[in-house]
C-alpha cells in the first residue's frame, strides 16, 4: 500500500491487489474522511504499477508527502 498526506489533513491511499476470483484491482481512498473508496479493475499487476507511479507523481505535484501506511 502506498500512502500520501498533506499538511491540511488530506490523505490518499492506493494499492494493487487480487480478489478471490483472481481479478486484479486497484483500491484507492482519500480526502478528509476514509469514506471515499474507489475500486477499479485493471488488466495486470504491471499496469497497476504504472497507475500507482502516475498517482504518486500527481499526489506529489498537489502538495502531498509520501507517508508510511503502517500496514503489515
DOBA-287187 format. One record per atom (N, C-alpha, C, O): x, y, z; chain; residue number from 1. Coordinates in nm, 4 decimals, padded with zeros to 6 digits. Layout:
<site xx="X" yy="Y" zz="Z" tike="A" balo="NUM"/>
...
***
This chain:
<site xx="00.0845" yy="-00.1165" zz="00.0000" tike="A" balo="1"/>
<site xx="00.0000" yy="00.0000" zz="00.0000" tike="A" balo="1"/>
<site xx="00.0893" yy="00.1233" zz="00.0000" tike="A" balo="1"/>
<site xx="00.1891" yy="00.1300" zz="00.0718" tike="A" balo="1"/>
<site xx="00.0516" yy="00.2194" zz="-00.0813" tike="A" balo="2"/>
<site xx="00.1214" yy="00.3471" zz="-00.0823" tike="A" balo="2"/>
<site xx="00.0304" yy="00.4518" zz="-00.0196" tike="A" balo="2"/>
<site xx="-00.0914" yy="00.4480" zz="-00.0367" tike="A" balo="2"/>
<site xx="00.0903" yy="00.5442" zz="00.0522" tike="A" balo="3"/>
<site xx="00.0122" yy="00.6456" zz="00.1227" tike="A" balo="3"/>
<site xx="00.0773" yy="00.7821" zz="00.1086" tike="A" balo="3"/>
<site xx="00.1997" yy="00.7942" zz="00.1034" tike="A" balo="3"/>
<site xx="-00.0074" yy="00.8855" zz="00.1025" tike="A" balo="4"/>
<site xx="00.0380" yy="01.0231" zz="00.0962" tike="A" balo="4"/>
<site xx="-00.0490" yy="01.1057" zz="00.1892" tike="A" balo="4"/>
<site xx="-00.1676" yy="01.0773" zz="00.2065" tike="A" balo="4"/>
<site xx="00.0107" yy="01.2082" zz="00.2490" tike="A" balo="5"/>
<site xx="-00.0626" yy="01.3005" zz="00.3370" tike="A" balo="5"/>
<site xx="-00.0225" yy="01.4436" zz="00.3027" tike="A" balo="5"/>
<site xx="00.0872" yy="01.4705" zz="00.2538" tike="A" balo="5"/>
<site xx="-00.1150" yy="01.5330" zz="00.3302" tike="A" balo="6"/>
<site xx="-00.0907" yy="01.6745" zz="00.3092" tike="A" balo="6"/>
<site xx="-00.1051" yy="01.7457" zz="00.4419" tike="A" balo="6"/>
<site xx="-00.1729" yy="01.6956" zz="00.5316" tike="A" balo="6"/>
<site xx="-00.0434" yy="01.8608" zz="00.4564" tike="A" balo="7"/>
<site xx="-00.0439" yy="01.9350" zz="00.5829" tike="A" balo="7"/>
<site xx="-00.1837" yy="01.9753" zz="00.6287" tike="A" balo="7"/>
<site xx="-00.2057" yy="01.9939" zz="00.7483" tike="A" balo="7"/>
<site xx="-00.2789" yy="01.9891" zz="00.5361" tike="A" balo="8"/>
<site xx="-00.4149" yy="02.0287" zz="00.5738" tike="A" balo="8"/>
<site xx="-00.5006" yy="01.9107" zz="00.6205" tike="A" balo="8"/>
<site xx="-00.6195" yy="01.9275" zz="00.6477" tike="A" balo="8"/>
<site xx="-00.4406" yy="01.7910" zz="00.6299" tike="A" balo="9"/>
<site xx="-00.5127" yy="01.6754" zz="00.6805" tike="A" balo="9"/>
<site xx="-00.5624" yy="01.5788" zz="00.5749" tike="A" balo="9"/>
<site xx="-00.6069" yy="01.4686" zz="00.6071" tike="A" balo="9"/>
<site xx="-00.5552" yy="01.6190" zz="00.4498" tike="A" balo="10"/>
<site xx="-00.5991" yy="01.5284" zz="00.3434" tike="A" balo="10"/>
<site xx="-00.5020" yy="01.4118" zz="00.3306" tike="A" balo="10"/>
<site xx="-00.3832" yy="01.4242" zz="00.3603" tike="A" balo="10"/>
<site xx="-00.5544" yy="01.2996" zz="00.2863" tike="A" balo="11"/>
<site xx="-00.4718" yy="01.1804" zz="00.2684" tike="A" balo="11"/>
<site xx="-00.5157" yy="01.1070" zz="00.1435" tike="A" balo="11"/>
<site xx="-00.6226" yy="01.1347" zz="00.0890" tike="A" balo="11"/>
<site xx="-00.4346" yy="01.0141" zz="00.0982" tike="A" balo="12"/>
<site xx="-00.4665" yy="00.9304" zz="-00.0176" tike="A" balo="12"/>
<site xx="-00.3911" yy="00.7990" zz="-00.0020" tike="A" balo="12"/>
<site xx="-00.2696" yy="00.7990" zz="00.0180" tike="A" balo="12"/>
<site xx="-00.4619" yy="00.6881" zz="-00.0110" tike="A" balo="13"/>
<site xx="-00.4030" yy="00.5551" zz="-00.0054" tike="A" balo="13"/>
<site xx="-00.4366" yy="00.4817" zz="-00.1342" tike="A" balo="13"/>
<site xx="-00.5467" yy="00.4971" zz="-00.1870" tike="A" balo="13"/>
<site xx="-00.3440" yy="00.4029" zz="-00.1851" tike="A" balo="14"/>
<site xx="-00.3705" yy="00.3233" zz="-00.3051" tike="A" balo="14"/>
<site xx="-00.2942" yy="00.1917" zz="-00.2957" tike="A" balo="14"/>
<site xx="-00.1823" yy="00.1861" zz="-00.2448" tike="A" balo="14"/>
<site xx="-00.3575" yy="00.0862" zz="-00.3461" tike="A" balo="15"/>
<site xx="-00.2898" yy="-00.0429" zz="-00.3506" tike="A" balo="15"/>
<site xx="-00.3424" yy="-00.1246" zz="-00.4671" tike="A" balo="15"/>
<site xx="-00.4541" yy="-00.1039" zz="-00.5145" tike="A" balo="15"/>
<site xx="-00.2604" yy="-00.2169" zz="-00.5119" tike="A" balo="16"/>
<site xx="-00.2969" yy="-00.3114" zz="-00.6165" tike="A" balo="16"/>
<site xx="-00.3072" yy="-00.4475" zz="-00.5490" tike="A" balo="16"/>
<site xx="-00.2185" yy="-00.4868" zz="-00.4732" tike="A" balo="16"/>
<site xx="-00.4157" yy="-00.5192" zz="-00.5767" tike="A" balo="17"/>
<site xx="-00.4375" yy="-00.6494" zz="-00.5148" tike="A" balo="17"/>
<site xx="-00.5183" yy="-00.7389" zz="-00.6078" tike="A" balo="17"/>
<site xx="-00.5687" yy="-00.6932" zz="-00.7104" tike="A" balo="17"/>
<site xx="-00.5304" yy="-00.8641" zz="-00.5724" tike="A" balo="18"/>
<site xx="-00.6164" yy="-00.9577" zz="-00.6447" tike="A" balo="18"/>
<site xx="-00.7321" yy="-00.9956" zz="-00.5553" tike="A" balo="18"/>
<site xx="-00.7155" yy="-01.0109" zz="-00.4343" tike="A" balo="18"/>
<site xx="-00.8517" yy="-01.0110" zz="-00.6154" tike="A" balo="19"/>
<site xx="-00.9645" yy="-01.0575" zz="-00.5358" tike="A" balo="19"/>
<site xx="-00.9662" yy="-01.2107" zz="-00.5348" tike="A" balo="19"/>
<site xx="-00.8762" yy="-01.2742" zz="-00.5897" tike="A" balo="19"/>
<site xx="-01.0664" yy="-01.2683" zz="-00.4737" tike="A" balo="20"/>
<site xx="-01.0736" yy="-01.4131" zz="-00.4608" tike="A" balo="20"/>
<site xx="-01.0891" yy="-01.4855" zz="-00.5935" tike="A" balo="20"/>
<site xx="-01.0619" yy="-01.6052" zz="-00.6021" tike="A" balo="20"/>
<site xx="-01.1327" yy="-01.4139" zz="-00.6980" tike="A" balo="21"/>
<site xx="-01.1521" yy="-01.4732" zz="-00.8292" tike="A" balo="21"/>
<site xx="-01.0338" yy="-01.4512" zz="-00.9224" tike="A" balo="21"/>
<site xx="-01.0382" yy="-01.4904" zz="-01.0390" tike="A" balo="21"/>
<site xx="-00.9273" yy="-01.3884" zz="-00.8710" tike="A" balo="22"/>
<site xx="-00.8076" yy="-01.3644" zz="-00.9498" tike="A" balo="22"/>
<site xx="-00.8094" yy="-01.2351" zz="-01.0290" tike="A" balo="22"/>
<site xx="-00.7165" yy="-01.2092" zz="-01.1055" tike="A" balo="22"/>
<site xx="-00.9120" yy="-01.1533" zz="-01.0130" tike="A" balo="23"/>
<site xx="-00.9206" yy="-01.0249" zz="-01.0821" tike="A" balo="23"/>
<site xx="-00.8273" yy="-00.9260" zz="-01.0131" tike="A" balo="23"/>
<site xx="-00.8291" yy="-00.9137" zz="-00.8906" tike="A" balo="23"/>
<site xx="-00.7461" yy="-00.8558" zz="-01.0911" tike="A" balo="24"/>
<site xx="-00.6529" yy="-00.7562" zz="-01.0361" tike="A" balo="24"/>
<site xx="-00.7288" yy="-00.6251" zz="-01.0182" tike="A" balo="24"/>
<site xx="-00.7957" yy="-00.5778" zz="-01.1101" tike="A" balo="24"/>
<site xx="-00.7177" yy="-00.5676" zz="-00.8998" tike="A" balo="25"/>
<site xx="-00.7897" yy="-00.4458" zz="-00.8656" tike="A" balo="25"/>
<site xx="-00.6962" yy="-00.3401" zz="-00.8115" tike="A" balo="25"/>
<site xx="-00.5968" yy="-00.3706" zz="-00.7455" tike="A" balo="25"/>
<site xx="-00.7295" yy="-00.2142" zz="-00.8404" tike="A" balo="26"/>
<site xx="-00.6657" yy="-00.1027" zz="-00.7732" tike="A" balo="26"/>
<site xx="-00.7700" yy="-00.0469" zz="-00.6780" tike="A" balo="26"/>
<site xx="-00.8811" yy="-00.0133" zz="-00.7193" tike="A" balo="26"/>
<site xx="-00.7344" yy="-00.0369" zz="-00.5506" tike="A" balo="27"/>
<site xx="-00.8232" yy="00.0185" zz="-00.4496" tike="A" balo="27"/>
<site xx="-00.7584" yy="00.1467" zz="-00.3985" tike="A" balo="27"/>
<site xx="-00.6426" yy="00.1469" zz="-00.3567" tike="A" balo="27"/>
<site xx="-00.8344" yy="00.2551" zz="-00.4024" tike="A" balo="28"/>
<site xx="-00.7816" yy="00.3840" zz="-00.3579" tike="A" balo="28"/>
<site xx="-00.8865" yy="00.4541" zz="-00.2738" tike="A" balo="28"/>
<site xx="-01.0062" yy="00.4426" zz="-00.3001" tike="A" balo="28"/>
<site xx="-00.8419" yy="00.5259" zz="-00.1735" tike="A" balo="29"/>
<site xx="-00.9323" yy="00.6114" zz="-00.0981" tike="A" balo="29"/>
<site xx="-00.8553" yy="00.7300" zz="-00.0452" tike="A" balo="29"/>
<site xx="-00.7349" yy="00.7237" zz="-00.0206" tike="A" balo="29"/>
<site xx="-00.9297" yy="00.8393" zz="-00.0283" tike="A" balo="30"/>
<site xx="-00.8646" yy="00.9595" zz="00.0183" tike="A" balo="30"/>
<site xx="-00.9625" yy="01.0709" zz="00.0433" tike="A" balo="30"/>
<site xx="-01.0837" yy="01.0538" zz="00.0297" tike="A" balo="30"/>
<site xx="-00.9094" yy="01.1841" zz="00.0796" tike="A" balo="31"/>
<site xx="-00.9900" yy="01.3000" zz="00.1138" tike="A" balo="31"/>
<site xx="-00.9625" yy="01.3411" zz="00.2566" tike="A" balo="31"/>
<site xx="-00.8498" yy="01.3307" zz="00.3050" tike="A" balo="31"/>
<site xx="-01.0667" yy="01.3879" zz="00.3241" tike="A" balo="32"/>
<site xx="-01.0542" yy="01.4227" zz="00.4653" tike="A" balo="32"/>
<site xx="-01.1089" yy="01.3127" zz="00.5547" tike="A" balo="32"/>
<site xx="-01.0737" yy="01.3053" zz="00.6725" tike="A" balo="32"/>
<site xx="-01.1942" yy="01.2276" zz="00.5004" tike="A" balo="33"/>
<site xx="-01.2501" yy="01.1151" zz="00.5750" tike="A" balo="33"/>
<site xx="-01.2295" yy="00.9879" zz="00.4930" tike="A" balo="33"/>
<site xx="-01.2200" yy="00.9954" zz="00.3704" tike="A" balo="33"/>
<site xx="-01.2223" yy="00.8722" zz="00.5572" tike="A" balo="34"/>
<site xx="-01.1995" yy="00.7483" zz="00.4823" tike="A" balo="34"/>
<site xx="-01.3219" yy="00.6977" zz="00.4061" tike="A" balo="34"/>
<site xx="-01.3210" yy="00.5837" zz="00.3596" tike="A" balo="34"/>
<site xx="-01.4274" yy="00.7788" zz="00.3917" tike="A" balo="35"/>
<site xx="-01.5494" yy="00.7341" zz="00.3272" tike="A" balo="35"/>
<site xx="-01.5361" yy="00.7197" zz="00.1755" tike="A" balo="35"/>
<site xx="-01.6102" yy="00.6415" zz="00.1159" tike="A" balo="35"/>
<site xx="-01.4463" yy="00.7910" zz="00.1123" tike="A" balo="36"/>
<site xx="-01.4315" yy="00.7841" zz="-00.0328" tike="A" balo="36"/>
<site xx="-01.3432" yy="00.6660" zz="-00.0707" tike="A" balo="36"/>
<site xx="-01.2227" yy="00.6672" zz="-00.0452" tike="A" balo="36"/>
<site xx="-01.4027" yy="00.5645" zz="-00.1312" tike="A" balo="37"/>
<site xx="-01.3271" yy="00.4470" zz="-00.1738" tike="A" balo="37"/>
<site xx="-01.3573" yy="00.4213" zz="-00.3200" tike="A" balo="37"/>
<site xx="-01.4728" yy="00.4245" zz="-00.3625" tike="A" balo="37"/>
<site xx="-01.2530" yy="00.3961" zz="-00.3957" tike="A" balo="38"/>
<site xx="-01.2665" yy="00.3684" zz="-00.5387" tike="A" balo="38"/>
<site xx="-01.2000" yy="00.2335" zz="-00.5671" tike="A" balo="38"/>
<site xx="-01.0842" yy="00.2125" zz="-00.5309" tike="A" balo="38"/>
<site xx="-01.2722" yy="00.1432" zz="-00.6309" tike="A" balo="39"/>
<site xx="-01.2177" yy="00.0134" zz="-00.6704" tike="A" balo="39"/>
<site xx="-01.2284" yy="00.0022" zz="-00.8213" tike="A" balo="39"/>
<site xx="-01.3374" yy="00.0131" zz="-00.8775" tike="A" balo="39"/>
<site xx="-01.1140" yy="-00.0198" zz="-00.8876" tike="A" balo="40"/>
<site xx="-01.1098" yy="-00.0234" zz="-01.0329" tike="A" balo="40"/>
<site xx="-01.0418" yy="-00.1519" zz="-01.0779" tike="A" balo="40"/>
<site xx="-00.9295" yy="-00.1797" zz="-01.0358" tike="A" balo="40"/>
<site xx="-01.1081" yy="-00.2318" zz="-01.1637" tike="A" balo="41"/>
<site xx="-01.0402" yy="-00.3497" zz="-01.2179" tike="A" balo="41"/>
<site xx="-00.9358" yy="-00.3068" zz="-01.3202" tike="A" balo="41"/>
<site xx="-00.9590" yy="-00.2146" zz="-01.3985" tike="A" balo="41"/>
<site xx="-00.8209" yy="-00.3737" zz="-01.3195" tike="A" balo="42"/>
<site xx="-00.7159" yy="-00.3453" zz="-01.4175" tike="A" balo="42"/>
<site xx="-00.6715" yy="-00.4771" zz="-01.4806" tike="A" balo="42"/>
<site xx="-00.6997" yy="-00.5847" zz="-01.4279" tike="A" balo="42"/>
<site xx="-00.6034" yy="-00.4679" zz="-01.5913" tike="A" balo="43"/>
<site xx="-00.5728" yy="-00.5879" zz="-01.6689" tike="A" balo="43"/>
<site xx="-00.4611" yy="-00.6732" zz="-01.6093" tike="A" balo="43"/>
<site xx="-00.4644" yy="-00.7957" zz="-01.6214" tike="A" balo="43"/>
<site xx="-00.3624" yy="-00.6107" zz="-01.5452" tike="A" balo="44"/>
<site xx="-00.2497" yy="-00.6870" zz="-01.4915" tike="A" balo="44"/>
<site xx="-00.1797" yy="-00.6066" zz="-01.3824" tike="A" balo="44"/>
<site xx="-00.1943" yy="-00.4846" zz="-01.3748" tike="A" balo="44"/>
<site xx="-00.1047" yy="-00.6752" zz="-01.2993" tike="A" balo="45"/>
<site xx="-00.0312" yy="-00.6083" zz="-01.1916" tike="A" balo="45"/>
<site xx="00.0687" yy="-00.5079" zz="-01.2490" tike="A" balo="45"/>
<site xx="00.0901" yy="-00.4023" zz="-01.1894" tike="A" balo="45"/>
<site xx="00.1297" yy="-00.5384" zz="-01.3625" tike="A" balo="46"/>
<site xx="00.2253" yy="-00.4462" zz="-01.4247" tike="A" balo="46"/>
<site xx="00.1575" yy="-00.3148" zz="-01.4612" tike="A" balo="46"/>
<site xx="00.2160" yy="-00.2079" zz="-01.4441" tike="A" balo="46"/>
<site xx="00.0334" yy="-00.3223" zz="-01.5119" tike="A" balo="47"/>
<site xx="-00.0402" yy="-00.1997" zz="-01.5431" tike="A" balo="47"/>
<site xx="-00.0715" yy="-00.1225" zz="-01.4156" tike="A" balo="47"/>
<site xx="-00.0695" yy="00.0005" zz="-01.4143" tike="A" balo="47"/>
<site xx="-00.1004" yy="-00.1956" zz="-01.3091" tike="A" balo="48"/>
<site xx="-00.1273" yy="-00.1319" zz="-01.1806" tike="A" balo="48"/>
<site xx="-00.0077" yy="-00.0565" zz="-01.1268" tike="A" balo="48"/>
<site xx="-00.0224" yy="00.0504" zz="-01.0677" tike="A" balo="48"/>
<site xx="00.1108" yy="-00.1120" zz="-01.1472" tike="A" balo="49"/>
<site xx="00.2326" yy="-00.0429" zz="-01.1021" tike="A" balo="49"/>
<site xx="00.2513" yy="00.0880" zz="-01.1770" tike="A" balo="49"/>
<site xx="00.2961" yy="00.1865" zz="-01.1184" tike="A" balo="49"/>
<site xx="00.2179" yy="00.0909" zz="-01.3054" tike="A" balo="50"/>
<site xx="00.2255" yy="00.2152" zz="-01.3828" tike="A" balo="50"/>
<site xx="00.1235" yy="00.3161" zz="-01.3307" tike="A" balo="50"/>
<site xx="00.1526" yy="00.4352" zz="-01.3196" tike="A" balo="50"/>
<site xx="00.0037" yy="00.2673" zz="-01.2990" tike="A" balo="51"/>
<site xx="-00.1003" yy="00.3551" zz="-01.2451" tike="A" balo="51"/>
<site xx="-00.0569" yy="00.4134" zz="-01.1105" tike="A" balo="51"/>
<site xx="-00.0759" yy="00.5324" zz="-01.0851" tike="A" balo="51"/>
<site xx="00.0014" yy="00.3294" zz="-01.0241" tike="A" balo="52"/>
<site xx="00.0498" yy="00.3789" zz="-00.8946" tike="A" balo="52"/>
<site xx="00.1592" yy="00.4838" zz="-00.9117" tike="A" balo="52"/>
<site xx="00.1638" yy="00.5812" zz="-00.8366" tike="A" balo="52"/>
<site xx="00.2472" yy="00.4648" zz="-01.0096" tike="A" balo="53"/>
<site xx="00.3524" yy="00.5639" zz="-01.0354" tike="A" balo="53"/>
<site xx="00.2909" yy="00.6966" zz="-01.0790" tike="A" balo="53"/>
<site xx="00.3375" yy="00.8029" zz="-01.0377" tike="A" balo="53"/>
<site xx="00.1864" yy="00.6914" zz="-01.1624" tike="A" balo="54"/>
<site xx="00.1176" yy="00.8134" zz="-01.2047" tike="A" balo="54"/>
<site xx="00.0482" yy="00.8808" zz="-01.0865" tike="A" balo="54"/>
<site xx="00.0518" yy="01.0031" zz="-01.0731" tike="A" balo="54"/>
<site xx="-00.0149" yy="00.8006" zz="-01.0010" tike="A" balo="55"/>
<site xx="-00.0816" yy="00.8555" zz="-00.8825" tike="A" balo="55"/>
<site xx="00.0210" yy="00.9234" zz="-00.7920" tike="A" balo="55"/>
<site xx="-00.0030" yy="01.0334" zz="-00.7421" tike="A" balo="55"/>
<site xx="00.1354" yy="00.8578" zz="-00.7707" tike="A" balo="56"/>
<site xx="00.2394" yy="00.9148" zz="-00.6847" tike="A" balo="56"/>
<site xx="00.2880" yy="01.0486" zz="-00.7401" tike="A" balo="56"/>
<site xx="00.3049" yy="01.1446" zz="-00.6649" tike="A" balo="56"/>
<site xx="00.3100" yy="01.0550" zz="-00.8698" tike="A" balo="57"/>
<site xx="00.3550" yy="01.1797" zz="-00.9329" tike="A" balo="57"/>
<site xx="00.2506" yy="01.2899" zz="-00.9131" tike="A" balo="57"/>
<site xx="00.2850" yy="01.4038" zz="-00.8818" tike="A" balo="57"/>
<site xx="00.1235" yy="01.2553" zz="-00.9316" tike="A" balo="58"/>
<site xx="00.0159" yy="01.3528" zz="-00.9176" tike="A" balo="58"/>
<site xx="00.0008" yy="01.3984" zz="-00.7719" tike="A" balo="58"/>
<site xx="-00.0169" yy="01.5176" zz="-00.7467" tike="A" balo="58"/>
<site xx="00.0073" yy="01.3060" zz="-00.6763" tike="A" balo="59"/>
<site xx="-00.0041" yy="01.3425" zz="-00.5345" tike="A" balo="59"/>
<site xx="00.1079" yy="01.4381" zz="-00.4948" tike="A" balo="59"/>
<site xx="00.0833" yy="01.5382" zz="-00.4275" tike="A" balo="59"/>
<site xx="00.2307" yy="01.4075" zz="-00.5361" tike="A" balo="60"/>
<site xx="00.3438" yy="01.4943" zz="-00.5026" tike="A" balo="60"/>
<site xx="00.3281" yy="01.6322" zz="-00.5651" tike="A" balo="60"/>
<site xx="00.3635" yy="01.7327" zz="-00.5034" tike="A" balo="60"/>
<site xx="00.2755" yy="01.6379" zz="-00.6868" tike="A" balo="61"/>
<site xx="00.2535" yy="01.7664" zz="-00.7542" tike="A" balo="61"/>
<site xx="00.1457" yy="01.8492" zz="-00.6839" tike="A" balo="61"/>
<site xx="00.1441" yy="01.9717" zz="-00.6957" tike="A" balo="61"/>
<site xx="00.0561" yy="01.7831" zz="-00.6114" tike="A" balo="62"/>
<site xx="-00.0528" yy="01.8525" zz="-00.5427" tike="A" balo="62"/>
<site xx="-00.0226" yy="01.8786" zz="-00.3958" tike="A" balo="62"/>
<site xx="-00.1128" yy="01.9090" zz="-00.3177" tike="A" balo="62"/>
<site xx="00.1048" yy="01.8668" zz="-00.3583" tike="A" balo="63"/>
<site xx="00.1457" yy="01.9048" zz="-00.2242" tike="A" balo="63"/>
<site xx="00.1417" yy="01.7938" zz="-00.1199" tike="A" balo="63"/>
<site xx="00.1612" yy="01.8202" zz="-00.0013" tike="A" balo="63"/>
<site xx="00.1168" yy="01.6712" zz="-00.1618" tike="A" balo="64"/>
<site xx="00.1176" yy="01.5590" zz="-00.0672" tike="A" balo="64"/>
<site xx="00.2606" yy="01.5137" zz="-00.0450" tike="A" balo="64"/>
<site xx="00.3476" yy="01.5350" zz="-00.1294" tike="A" balo="64"/>
<site xx="00.2843" yy="01.4503" zz="00.0707" tike="A" balo="65"/>
<site xx="00.4146" yy="01.3918" zz="00.1010" tike="A" balo="65"/>
<site xx="00.3965" yy="01.2431" zz="00.1219" tike="A" balo="65"/>
<site xx="00.2942" yy="01.1983" zz="00.1736" tike="A" balo="65"/>
<site xx="00.4959" yy="01.1676" zz="00.0814" tike="A" balo="66"/>
<site xx="00.4908" yy="01.0219" zz="00.0988" tike="A" balo="66"/>
<site xx="00.4817" yy="00.9910" zz="00.2475" tike="A" balo="66"/>
<site xx="00.5487" yy="01.0542" zz="00.3291" tike="A" balo="66"/>
<site xx="00.3989" yy="00.8942" zz="00.2818" tike="A" balo="67"/>
<site xx="00.3718" yy="00.8610" zz="00.4212" tike="A" balo="67"/>
<site xx="00.3757" yy="00.7099" zz="00.4376" tike="A" balo="67"/>
<site xx="00.3289" yy="00.6368" zz="00.3504" tike="A" balo="67"/>
<site xx="00.4307" yy="00.6629" zz="00.5478" tike="A" balo="68"/>
<site xx="00.4313" yy="00.5204" zz="00.5775" tike="A" balo="68"/>
<site xx="00.2908" yy="00.4810" zz="00.6204" tike="A" balo="68"/>
<site xx="00.2382" yy="00.5323" zz="00.7192" tike="A" balo="68"/>
<site xx="00.2302" yy="00.3890" zz="00.5449" tike="A" balo="69"/>
<site xx="00.0909" yy="00.3494" zz="00.5727" tike="A" balo="69"/>
<site xx="00.0799" yy="00.2681" zz="00.7003" tike="A" balo="69"/>
<site xx="-00.0286" yy="00.2602" zz="00.7579" tike="A" balo="69"/>
<site xx="00.1890" yy="00.2071" zz="00.7466" tike="A" balo="70"/>
<site xx="00.1841" yy="00.1307" zz="00.8696" tike="A" balo="70"/>
<site xx="00.1103" yy="-00.0005" zz="00.8574" tike="A" balo="70"/>
<site xx="00.0651" yy="-00.0553" zz="00.9579" tike="A" balo="70"/>
<site xx="00.0970" yy="-00.0524" zz="00.7362" tike="A" balo="71"/>
<site xx="00.0276" yy="-00.1782" zz="00.7136" tike="A" balo="71"/>
<site xx="00.1280" yy="-00.2911" zz="00.7143" tike="A" balo="71"/>
<site xx="00.2328" yy="-00.2818" zz="00.6505" tike="A" balo="71"/>
<site xx="00.0972" yy="-00.3972" zz="00.7855" tike="A" balo="72"/>
<site xx="00.1872" yy="-00.5116" zz="00.7899" tike="A" balo="72"/>
<site xx="00.1302" yy="-00.6272" zz="00.7123" tike="A" balo="72"/>
<site xx="00.1925" yy="-00.7331" zz="00.7047" tike="A" balo="72"/>
***
